[in-house]
Amino acid sequence: MNELLKLLANNARYETKDLAALLNEEEDAVIEKIEDLKNSGIIAGYHTIINWEKADVEVCKAIIFVNCVPERVAGYDKIAERIGKYPEVESLSLISGKAEFILTVKGENMREISNFVAHKLAPTDGVNGTETMFILKEYKRNGINFDEKKEDGERLLMI
C-alpha cells in the first residue's frame, strides 16, 4: 500500500494498468486498493498544480500565522474546525513555534485577503492574533519547480 501511495503522490494520472505493472500486481487488485484508500479517507483528493503566473491569471495568496488558546476539552481541534470551514483557506496546519496554526489562503487580491483576516479570521472564537505574509512569487510548489527550464518535448522527471 505504501508503494501505491508514493506512486500516486508523485503522479495521480497513472493509469491502473501502469500502476499494476510497477507494483507487480493484478490491475483489478490495484483498482480495489485505490477504492479502499478513497473510502477510508487516506486518498483525500487529486489536484492539478497550476503556475498561475504563466497562465497570466491574477491570484493572490498569503501565509498567515494564527495565535490562539486551546479550548479546555477540545484543545486546538475545534478552533481548526472553525477556521477550516472558510473557503479562502487552502491549507491549515497545527505547528510548533511562534504560532499555533499556519494557513495558506487565496483570494483575488490583497484587499480580499485583508478583509478575510479582518472580518472572518480574526473574530473567530479562539483566535487571539494573526500575522499575514503575502506570497509575492512562487518558485516551487508540491515538489514542482515552476522556473525549471525544459528542452523542447522533454518532460520533467517525476520521482
Sequence and secondary structure as in RCSB ss.txt:
>XXXX:A:sequence
MNELLKLLANNARYETKDLAALLNEEEDAVIEKIEDLKNSGIIAGYHTIINWEKADVEVCKAIIFVNCVPERVAG
YDKIAERIGKYPEVESLSLISGKAEFILTVKGENMREISNFVAHKLAPTDGVNGTETMFILKEYKRNGINFDEKK
EDGERLLMI
>XXXX:A:secstr
 HHHHHHHHH TT  HHHHHHHHTS HHHHHHHHHHHHHTTSS        TTTTT   EEEEEEEEE  BTTTB
THHHHHHHHTSTTEEEEEE SSS SEEEEEEESSHHHHHHHIIIIITTSTTEEEEEEEEE   SEETTEESS   
 TT      
